[in-house]
């Protein structure tokens, strides 16, 4: 059975975002098909870190506000929330709500900002990779979950969208534990598919009006795309979004993990509705190089020697001392504890311990971390 994805052209945030979403939702009969009066609706936004809307790291407040009003119109109770990177505390949430512009949205609309930082561990026997999950209470207690993702590239996972955003229902620093246990990219992709399958979002909306290219999800460059994308199927939505920026689905680990489970993973499996695809002619979108397979498995060397060589040809974090302010966010959020402060009070990485999750780059507020890719690795690591 085909999954439906609706693609709407919206050139910028000064356009009528609400009307574009309303037109897109008409393909299913409107928001009332997803939200009933009195239901608590979690608008699961992307609040990776404390960034301004124009930096294209977080879901833009114009999109969030438009969805809030549509939910309210349907009689639902919108609750804006996420578990960003780092500690999951009320103070951290309040600071990000303010910087991202979502506090202003709440004040204008009466929407609630989630400040419940509780969590619950539950059994999930249907999971492929994990049989239990610890999730935020705001996700667990919602009647309806509507993720509002941001179209961005990702240094570790190549692409982050409707599936990857649901990693935000895992609370705070517990994300680091999942990174440590599932440090191989295919395993982590399977974890993300498990989480998305548990969450069962009713509707998925992607803010692709301005996305991010290059060293996403936080240190890349904003890129105008002009798209709002809607679907009941997060896997199908990601396939369309990747296609829009010229990224082959086969390069996206979550898409391939979905394919192995016979979920939607190809354009030909999707019923594309909305505005004509020809409206978008996006060229030279900067996509990170894949970080994946180990060619040394084919070389007859002792395991210790393989590991030594691999750690020097694989991508690795490099720290810019001129930009670093010594906040230690990277050190405090490193899953394998591979970072320490050197004598100059700058981060230093133990390559033997580093698992290449790149949380340091993802969560650096100063964009002081870059991913260095040795030419040997670019040639032999596909």
Order of alpha helices (4+ residues) and beta strands (2+ residues): beta-alpha-beta-alpha-beta-alpha-alpha-beta-beta-beta-alpha-beta-beta-alpha-alpha-beta-beta-alpha-alpha-beta-alpha-beta-alpha-beta-beta-alpha-beta-alpha
